[in-house]
């Protein structure tokens, strides 16, 4: 987390402050914004790898007091307008498209304003997985499922206990009961209650129309801004079939033990 305050500057000065962030994910909070911030993302990787990176930002729900621009060689392109209310909206761009320029908007009372957002740096391939604009609800092919098992942040066998739809955020929350946990990057799925059952929540787009249903699924996906996002999710019996077929042909990209 990087925090700074506009009140540390003299109010009549139009300061532009540079902020350097070395982490691949985090958040920035600018209290009482005045002037402007240039946010430099400098992850601890080889500069040659920068061109393969995608940057995503997610403004805080109550973020206010500044416009956020994408800046490259002096040209500004508006990303997030001050006061824009789009819950859960994520803005992504290629690392080589420019940096972030956050400019305070004129305010009568800046002490009431805080501008803030979360950010993530990821490889282009992962970003494409999360933002498949062409067909985000399309079922995965056998090859895509088997690859997802190897590369996803979480892989579980489980059932859909319930689905909560959030119309304002255009998202569905899938409440999952876990029968077997193969992998998880973050502790999204945890033991709950005295019964000792593993449970967790996975988010997906409302337009995908996920409904509660019987039977087990193989849920895969990625962590994005601290939330589990759904990737491929075939019925478990279909996954067992495709896994066995690939194993018999020696085409399995990785071992998981699907029983």
C-alpha positions as CSV (number, residue, x, y, z in Angstrom):
1,X,0.0,0.0,0.0
2,X,1.3,3.4,-0.9
3,X,-0.3,6.4,0.8
4,X,0.3,10.2,0.3
5,X,-1.5,13.4,1.2
6,X,-2.1,16.6,-0.8
7,X,-2.2,18.6,2.5
8,X,1.6,18.2,2.9
9,X,2.0,20.7,0.0
10,X,1.3,24.4,0.0
11,X,-2.2,24.8,-1.4
12,X,-1.3,27.3,-4.1
13,X,1.4,25.1,-5.7
14,X,0.5,22.8,-8.6
15,X,2.9,20.1,-7.5
16,X,3.4,16.9,-9.6
17,X,4.7,14.1,-7.4
18,X,6.4,10.9,-8.6
19,X,5.5,7.6,-6.9
20,X,7.5,4.5,-7.6
21,X,5.9,1.1,-6.9
22,X,8.0,-2.1,-7.1
23,X,5.4,-4.7,-6.2
24,X,3.4,-6.6,-8.9
25,X,0.2,-5.9,-7.0
26,X,-1.0,-3.5,-4.3
27,X,-3.0,-0.3,-3.9
28,X,-2.5,3.4,-3.8
29,X,-4.4,5.9,-1.7
30,X,-4.2,9.6,-2.2
31,X,-5.8,11.6,0.6
32,X,-6.9,15.2,0.1
33,X,-5.6,15.3,-3.5
34,X,-4.1,18.5,-4.9
35,X,-1.8,18.8,-8.0
36,X,-1.0,15.5,-9.6
37,X,0.7,12.2,-9.1
38,X,2.7,10.2,-11.6
39,X,2.6,6.6,-10.7
40,X,5.6,4.6,-12.0
41,X,5.2,0.8,-11.9
42,X,8.6,-0.7,-11.8
43,X,8.3,-4.4,-11.0
44,X,11.4,-6.4,-10.0
45,X,11.7,-8.2,-13.3
46,X,13.9,-7.8,-16.4
47,X,12.9,-4.6,-18.4
48,X,12.9,-6.9,-21.4
49,X,9.8,-8.5,-20.0
50,X,7.9,-5.3,-19.6
51,X,6.4,-5.5,-23.1
52,X,4.6,-8.8,-22.0
53,X,2.9,-7.2,-19.1
54,X,-0.7,-5.9,-18.7
55,X,-1.6,-3.4,-16.0
56,X,-5.1,-3.5,-14.4
57,X,-6.5,-1.0,-12.0
58,X,-9.7,-1.2,-9.9
59,X,-10.8,2.1,-8.3
60,X,-12.0,2.0,-4.7
61,X,-15.8,2.2,-4.5
62,X,-15.8,5.7,-2.9
63,X,-12.7,7.0,-4.8
64,X,-13.1,10.7,-5.5
65,X,-11.2,13.9,-6.1
66,X,-9.1,13.1,-9.2
67,X,-9.1,12.0,-12.8
68,X,-6.9,9.0,-13.7
69,X,-5.2,9.2,-17.1
70,X,-2.9,6.9,-19.1
71,X,0.1,9.1,-20.0
72,X,2.7,8.4,-22.7
73,X,5.2,11.0,-23.9
74,X,3.1,13.9,-22.7
75,X,-0.2,12.7,-24.2
76,X,-3.1,12.0,-21.8
77,X,-5.9,9.5,-22.3
78,X,-8.7,9.5,-19.8
79,X,-9.1,6.2,-18.0
80,X,-11.4,7.0,-15.0
81,X,-13.3,10.2,-14.7
82,X,-13.7,11.7,-11.2
83,X,-17.0,10.7,-9.7
84,X,-17.5,7.8,-12.2
85,X,-19.5,5.1,-10.4
86,X,-18.9,1.7,-11.9
87,X,-18.7,-0.9,-9.1
88,X,-16.2,-3.6,-9.8
89,X,-15.1,-2.0,-13.1
90,X,-11.6,-2.9,-14.0
91,X,-9.4,-0.9,-16.4
92,X,-6.6,-2.7,-18.2
93,X,-3.9,-1.6,-20.6
94,X,-0.5,-2.8,-21.9
95,X,2.5,-1.8,-19.8
96,X,4.1,-0.3,-22.9
97,X,1.0,1.9,-23.5
98,X,2.1,4.4,-20.9
99,X,2.0,5.1,-17.2
100,X,-0.6,6.4,-14.8
101,X,-1.1,10.2,-14.3
102,X,-3.6,11.0,-11.5
103,X,-4.7,14.7,-11.5
104,X,-6.7,16.3,-8.7
105,X,-9.9,18.0,-9.8
106,X,-10.7,21.5,-8.4
107,X,-12.5,21.1,-5.0
108,X,-14.2,23.4,-2.6
109,X,-13.2,21.1,0.3
110,X,-10.4,18.6,-0.5
111,X,-10.4,17.3,3.1
112,X,-13.4,15.2,2.2
113,X,-11.8,13.5,-0.8
114,X,-9.7,10.3,-1.1
115,X,-8.6,8.9,-4.4
116,X,-7.6,5.3,-4.5
117,X,-7.3,2.2,-6.5
118,X,-5.9,-1.3,-6.5
119,X,-3.5,-2.4,-9.2
120,X,-2.2,-5.6,-10.6
121,X,0.6,-6.4,-13.1
122,X,0.2,-9.7,-14.9
123,X,1.4,-11.5,-18.1
124,X,-0.6,-10.8,-21.3
125,X,-1.8,-14.4,-21.4
126,X,-3.4,-14.3,-17.9
127,X,-5.0,-11.0,-18.6
128,X,-6.6,-12.4,-21.8
129,X,-8.0,-15.3,-19.7
130,X,-9.7,-12.9,-17.4
131,X,-11.0,-10.5,-20.0
132,X,-12.1,-12.7,-22.9
133,X,-14.2,-10.0,-24.6
134,X,-15.3,-12.2,-27.5
135,X,-17.0,-15.1,-25.6
136,X,-16.5,-14.9,-21.8
137,X,-19.2,-17.6,-21.1
138,X,-18.1,-20.0,-23.9
139,X,-17.5,-23.6,-22.6
140,X,-13.9,-24.6,-22.6
141,X,-12.5,-27.2,-25.0
142,X,-10.9,-30.4,-23.6
143,X,-7.4,-28.9,-24.3
144,X,-8.3,-25.6,-22.5
145,X,-9.6,-27.6,-19.5
146,X,-6.5,-29.7,-19.2
147,X,-4.3,-26.6,-19.5
148,X,-6.4,-24.7,-16.9
149,X,-5.8,-27.6,-14.5
150,X,-2.0,-27.0,-14.8
151,X,-1.9,-23.2,-14.8
152,X,-4.9,-21.9,-12.7
153,X,-4.6,-20.3,-9.2
154,X,-7.2,-22.6,-7.9
155,X,-8.4,-26.1,-8.9
156,X,-11.2,-27.8,-6.9
157,X,-13.8,-30.5,-7.1
158,X,-17.0,-29.2,-5.7
159,X,-20.7,-28.5,-6.0
160,X,-22.8,-25.3,-6.4
161,X,-24.6,-24.7,-3.1
162,X,-26.1,-21.4,-4.2
163,X,-25.8,-18.5,-6.7
164,X,-26.2,-14.8,-5.7
165,X,-26.7,-12.3,-8.5
166,X,-25.5,-8.8,-8.1
167,X,-27.3,-6.7,-10.8
168,X,-25.5,-3.4,-10.0
169,X,-22.1,-5.0,-10.4
170,X,-23.2,-7.3,-13.2
171,X,-21.7,-10.3,-11.4
172,X,-22.8,-13.6,-10.0
173,X,-21.3,-15.1,-6.8
174,X,-21.1,-18.9,-6.9
175,X,-21.2,-20.4,-3.4
176,X,-19.2,-23.6,-3.7
177,X,-19.0,-26.6,-1.4
178,X,-15.6,-28.2,-1.8
179,X,-15.2,-32.0,-2.1
180,X,-11.5,-32.0,-3.0
181,X,-9.0,-29.2,-3.0
182,X,-6.2,-29.7,-5.6
183,X,-4.7,-26.3,-5.4
184,X,-5.3,-22.7,-4.2
185,X,-3.0,-19.7,-4.4
186,X,-4.9,-17.7,-1.7
187,X,-7.0,-19.0,1.1
188,X,-10.3,-18.4,-0.6
189,X,-11.6,-21.9,0.2
190,X,-11.6,-22.5,3.9
191,X,-12.9,-24.9,6.5
192,X,-16.2,-23.6,8.0
193,X,-18.5,-24.5,10.9
194,X,-18.3,-27.5,13.1
195,X,-19.1,-29.9,10.3
196,X,-15.6,-29.3,8.9
197,X,-16.8,-28.6,5.4
198,X,-14.6,-26.6,3.0
199,X,-16.4,-23.7,1.3
200,X,-15.7,-20.6,-0.8
201,X,-17.0,-18.1,-3.3
202,X,-16.2,-17.7,-7.0
203,X,-17.2,-14.7,-9.1
204,X,-18.2,-14.7,-12.7
205,X,-20.2,-12.5,-15.1
206,X,-23.9,-12.1,-14.6
207,X,-24.5,-12.6,-18.3
208,X,-23.1,-16.2,-18.1
209,X,-26.4,-17.1,-16.2
210,X,-24.9,-19.6,-13.7
211,X,-27.6,-21.5,-11.8
212,X,-27.5,-23.9,-8.9
213,X,-27.3,-27.5,-10.2
214,X,-26.8,-31.1,-9.0
215,X,-23.5,-32.9,-9.3
216,X,-19.9,-32.1,-9.0
217,X,-17.8,-29.7,-11.2
218,X,-14.1,-29.1,-11.6
219,X,-13.8,-25.4,-10.8
220,X,-10.6,-23.6,-12.1
221,X,-9.8,-20.0,-12.3
222,X,-7.5,-17.1,-11.2
223,X,-7.2,-14.7,-8.4
224,X,-8.0,-11.1,-9.4
225,X,-7.9,-8.2,-6.9
226,X,-8.2,-10.7,-4.1
227,X,-11.2,-12.5,-5.6
228,X,-11.5,-15.9,-7.2
229,X,-12.7,-15.5,-10.8
230,X,-14.1,-18.5,-12.7
231,X,-12.2,-20.0,-15.6
232,X,-13.1,-23.4,-17.0
233,X,-15.7,-25.4,-15.0
234,X,-16.7,-28.7,-16.7
235,X,-18.8,-31.3,-15.0
236,X,-16.4,-33.5,-13.0
237,X,-17.3,-36.7,-14.9
238,X,-16.5,-34.9,-18.2
239,X,-13.2,-33.8,-16.8
240,X,-12.4,-37.5,-15.7
241,X,-13.1,-38.6,-19.2
242,X,-11.0,-36.0,-21.0
243,X,-8.2,-36.5,-18.4
244,X,-8.1,-40.3,-19.0
245,X,-8.2,-39.9,-22.8
246,X,-5.3,-37.5,-22.7
247,X,-3.3,-39.7,-20.3
248,X,-3.8,-42.8,-22.4
249,X,-2.4,-40.9,-25.4
250,X,0.4,-39.4,-23.3
251,X,-0.9,-35.9,-24.0
252,X,-1.5,-34.7,-20.5
253,X,0.2,-31.4,-19.8
254,X,0.4,-32.2,-16.0
255,X,-0.6,-34.8,-13.4
256,X,-3.4,-34.1,-11.0
257,X,-5.0,-37.4,-10.0
258,X,-8.6,-36.8,-10.9
259,X,-10.3,-39.4,-8.7
